[in-house]
Amino acid sequence: MADELLTTEPLVLPPVVSEAEWRRAHDALLAKEKAATRARDALAAERRRQPMVRIEKAYIFKSAKGDVSLLDLFEGRRQLIVYHFMFGPGAHGWPDSGCPGCSMFVDQVGHLAHLNARDVSFALVSIAPLAKIETYRKRMGWKIPWASSAASDFNRDFGMTTDQGEKHGLSVFLRDGGKRVYRTYFTTERGVEALGSVWTFLDLTPFGRQEAWEDSPEGRPRTEPYAWWRRHDEYTRE
């Protein structure tokens, strides 16, 4: 496969300049990057103030732990990120493999302990039967919770299964401490390609990174930055 990507065409490279010229160009680029970072922070602040919609239907999924509800996927936490993984009829790789793009996405997801420490759970949901999900999960070496929505209307209700086939996307949910669940955010297509780090995921959630510098509504949890960071095996050693 790698040989197929090689080309004998000459490469068109950037110009070679002096150290001083490179520094000036690089400083100008860094200024634009910093502006983009501030713009992303402002967008995340707006996202945390976005209205939400209550999920009225009781969805039941098949999982390695047995039948579970959408509320169960929270695993006792208040926030939940669900990646709608394309694995079903019409998806590339079916019936033996999940979508290659979705698989690349999951390969980039970091250790969930860091999300869990900020009151966030993470799960994959696909319309494929649980047996196929578990076989593919074993092949890929993933440990992320993964549930089958084959026996429910979840995929179709959320627009992930259509007459044209399967789609991918990422939804964020919030529970109010009881049994009421709300959908707060959704993205798809190129909206998911830059995600995968703890920070990009937390920026999608209603509570955000929960750090004091963030522009969040009153009443949201927050701590000083860095203070909550741990190695992934140390969060339970308080």
Wavefront OBJ file of the C-alpha trace (Angstrom):
o trace
v 0.000 0.000 0.000
v 2.801 2.403 0.865
v 4.419 1.858 -2.549
v 1.168 2.924 -4.202
v 1.445 6.308 -2.493
v 4.968 6.996 -3.724
v 5.401 9.284 -6.713
v 8.277 9.979 -9.052
v 7.072 13.522 -9.639
v 9.441 16.204 -8.253
v 8.307 17.726 -4.961
v 7.474 21.420 -4.816
v 8.994 22.573 -1.525
v 8.796 25.887 0.384
v 11.572 28.409 -0.246
v 14.772 28.205 1.791
v 15.442 31.408 3.730
v 17.719 32.719 6.447
v 17.090 32.050 10.143
v 15.916 35.654 10.623
v 13.469 35.466 7.709
v 12.144 32.112 8.956
v 11.630 33.565 12.444
v 9.645 36.537 11.112
v 7.405 34.278 9.027
v 6.999 31.831 11.891
v 6.115 34.546 14.415
v 3.429 35.823 12.035
v 2.006 32.312 11.725
v 2.042 31.786 15.501
v 0.060 35.007 15.960
v -2.634 33.625 13.659
v -2.606 30.308 15.523
v -3.042 32.094 18.861
v -5.992 34.023 17.419
v -7.509 30.733 16.254
v -7.066 29.301 19.776
v -8.878 32.273 21.307
v -11.642 31.898 18.717
v -12.036 28.209 19.626
v -12.229 29.148 23.319
v -15.002 31.646 22.535
v -16.855 29.026 20.496
v -16.598 26.522 23.356
v -17.977 29.152 25.753
v -20.957 29.655 23.443
v -21.413 25.889 23.181
v -21.682 25.625 26.971
v -24.617 28.045 26.833
v -26.452 26.282 24.018
v -30.023 25.107 24.749
v -30.615 21.370 25.126
v -33.425 18.960 24.262
v -34.848 16.280 26.546
v -34.674 12.657 25.365
v -38.146 11.275 26.005
v -37.821 7.767 24.536
v -36.403 4.915 26.626
v -33.714 3.309 24.466
v -32.328 -0.137 25.312
v -28.968 -1.321 23.973
v -27.184 -4.666 23.973
v -23.766 -4.533 25.617
v -21.129 -6.824 27.062
v -22.797 -6.147 30.430
v -26.247 -7.158 29.162
v -29.178 -4.900 28.325
v -28.450 -1.267 29.190
v -30.338 1.998 28.832
v -29.054 5.344 27.598
v -28.916 6.377 31.255
v -26.762 3.325 32.018
v -24.190 4.475 29.457
v -23.474 7.448 31.754
v -22.000 4.947 34.254
v -23.118 7.196 37.119
v -21.536 10.353 35.697
v -23.405 13.489 34.640
v -22.076 13.843 31.101
v -21.842 11.342 28.259
v -20.161 11.460 24.856
v -21.478 8.953 22.316
v -19.664 8.293 19.068
v -22.084 6.972 16.453
v -19.795 4.376 14.865
v -20.666 3.246 11.315
v -20.935 -0.524 11.576
v -24.002 -1.885 9.848
v -25.534 -2.649 6.445
v -24.323 -0.157 3.864
v -21.229 0.865 5.831
v -17.816 0.218 4.289
v -16.461 -3.085 5.592
v -19.806 -4.614 6.498
v -20.450 -7.347 7.590
v -17.028 -8.189 9.014
v -15.425 -4.807 9.728
v -16.363 -1.370 10.984
v -15.965 1.766 8.906
v -12.238 2.512 8.355
v -12.721 6.218 9.076
v -14.579 5.499 12.315
v -11.891 2.982 13.216
v -9.179 5.606 12.719
v -11.156 7.951 14.961
v -11.407 5.401 17.784
v -7.693 4.590 17.475
v -7.013 8.223 18.430
v -9.166 8.310 21.576
v -6.961 8.620 24.651
v -7.274 7.002 28.071
v -10.826 7.484 29.373
v -9.668 8.011 32.977
v -8.990 11.675 32.179
v -12.528 12.216 30.862
v -13.992 10.262 33.767
v -12.175 12.593 36.167
v -14.191 15.486 34.721
v -17.515 13.653 35.159
v -17.641 12.466 31.532
v -18.260 8.952 30.220
v -17.547 7.866 26.649
v -19.213 5.122 24.620
v -19.542 3.859 21.065
v -22.927 2.927 19.622
v -23.512 0.998 16.386
v -26.471 -0.718 14.778
v -24.463 -3.918 14.252
v -25.412 -6.921 16.400
v -23.427 -7.229 19.616
v -21.649 -10.414 18.476
v -20.149 -8.598 15.489
v -19.210 -5.625 17.644
v -17.395 -7.803 20.170
v -15.523 -9.708 17.447
v -14.350 -6.492 15.810
v -13.520 -4.859 19.148
v -11.256 -7.834 19.988
v -9.556 -7.557 16.605
v -8.902 -3.824 17.111
v -7.843 -4.184 20.759
v -10.256 -1.494 21.995
v -11.583 -1.289 25.562
v -14.030 1.606 25.089
v -17.627 0.676 26.039
v -19.484 -0.237 22.835
v -23.209 -0.980 22.638
v -25.486 -2.280 19.918
v -28.606 -0.299 19.038
v -29.892 -3.037 16.706
v -32.973 -3.708 18.848
v -33.980 -0.043 19.231
v -34.876 3.029 17.169
v -31.826 4.907 18.441
v -29.844 5.044 15.193
v -32.796 6.072 13.049
v -34.158 8.567 15.581
v -30.766 10.275 15.737
v -30.359 10.309 11.958
v -27.509 7.815 11.895
v -29.416 5.185 9.904
v -31.198 6.520 6.840
v -32.601 5.123 3.629
v -29.236 5.994 2.071
v -27.265 3.958 4.622
v -25.257 4.487 7.788
v -23.778 7.769 8.990
v -21.284 8.713 11.676
v -21.326 11.485 14.240
v -20.795 12.440 17.857
v -23.471 13.381 20.391
v -23.114 14.844 23.874
v -25.670 14.138 26.595
v -26.299 15.502 30.078
v -28.316 14.056 32.930
v -29.750 16.224 35.669
v -28.712 13.950 38.520
v -31.857 11.867 38.234
v -33.268 10.009 35.259
v -33.816 12.932 32.888
v -31.402 12.897 29.947
v -30.775 15.760 27.516
v -28.904 16.034 24.248
v -26.698 19.120 24.282
v -24.524 18.847 21.167
v -23.938 16.978 17.905
v -21.342 17.084 15.149
v -20.504 14.985 12.097
v -18.380 14.917 8.946
v -15.244 17.064 9.413
v -16.548 18.154 12.795
v -15.166 14.941 14.297
v -11.831 14.722 12.524
v -9.957 17.029 14.910
v -11.362 15.331 18.026
v -9.664 12.671 20.108
v -7.737 14.489 22.820
v -9.053 14.981 26.346
v -9.226 18.730 25.682
v -11.189 18.622 22.436
v -13.730 16.246 23.974
v -14.130 18.298 27.155
v -14.646 21.446 25.085
v -17.789 19.832 23.624
v -19.401 19.134 26.992
v -21.795 21.350 28.973
v -19.283 21.668 31.837
v -16.221 22.127 29.611
v -12.770 21.616 31.104
v -14.140 22.913 34.424
v -11.113 25.141 34.913
v -11.251 28.587 36.485
v -10.029 30.464 33.393
v -12.935 29.316 31.221
v -15.876 31.524 30.324
v -18.643 29.325 31.728
v -22.090 30.156 33.136
v -22.444 30.580 36.881
v -23.064 27.379 38.798
v -20.865 25.147 36.658
v -18.169 23.118 38.440
v -14.626 24.468 38.179
v -11.178 24.009 39.666
v -7.814 25.623 39.108
v -6.043 24.483 35.926
v -3.472 21.699 36.325
v -4.682 20.932 39.853
v -6.895 18.030 38.770
v -4.452 16.449 36.310
v -3.245 12.959 37.200
v -1.546 10.004 35.582
v -4.363 7.788 34.368
v -3.800 5.215 37.123
v -3.760 7.767 39.948
v -7.257 9.256 39.879
v -8.574 6.824 42.484
v -5.645 7.360 44.859
v -7.030 10.481 46.557
l 1 2 3 4 5 6 7 8 9 10 11 12 13 14 15 16 17 18 19 20 21 22 23 24 25 26 27 28 29 30 31 32 33 34 35 36 37 38 39 40 41 42 43 44 45 46 47 48 49 50 51 52 53 54 55 56 57 58 59 60 61 62 63 64 65 66 67 68 69 70 71 72 73 74 75 76 77 78 79 80 81 82 83 84 85 86 87 88 89 90 91 92 93 94 95 96 97 98 99 100 101 102 103 104 105 106 107 108 109 110 111 112 113 114 115 116 117 118 119 120 121 122 123 124 125 126 127 128 129 130 131 132 133 134 135 136 137 138 139 140 141 142 143 144 145 146 147 148 149 150 151 152 153 154 155 156 157 158 159 160 161 162 163 164 165 166 167 168 169 170 171 172 173 174 175 176 177 178 179 180 181 182 183 184 185 186 187 188 189 190 191 192 193 194 195 196 197 198 199 200 201 202 203 204 205 206 207 208 209 210 211 212 213 214 215 216 217 218 219 220 221 222 223 224 225 226 227 228 229 230 231 232 233 234 235 236 237 238
